[in-house]
């Protein structure tokens, strides 16, 4: 039986399981594992993923508008909106952003 993660097989898994997490492989052990790794590994990317990599999802018109405002010196930074965005991010991360004393 082969592990779907590392293709070591049962013997390889047993061998690495007896080694503690702090122990590292020596060069001979590493070479043995590399030699057993399949040479024909492949990654297949679906059409939706391929399109996402080719065409990032963002509003080009808005980016151009902001770029022009920055170049013209007319882009307005709203500190309240920035603070609200930070608070929303903190909330999503599960922290209120405040330190208790």
TALINHU-V811694 format. One record per pair of residues at least 24 apart in sequence whose ideal C-beta (glycine too) atoms are under 6 Angstrom apart, sorted by the first residue. I is the first residue (numbers start at 0). J is the second residue. If there is no record, write none. Layout:
i/j
I/J
I/J
This chain:
i/j
6/37
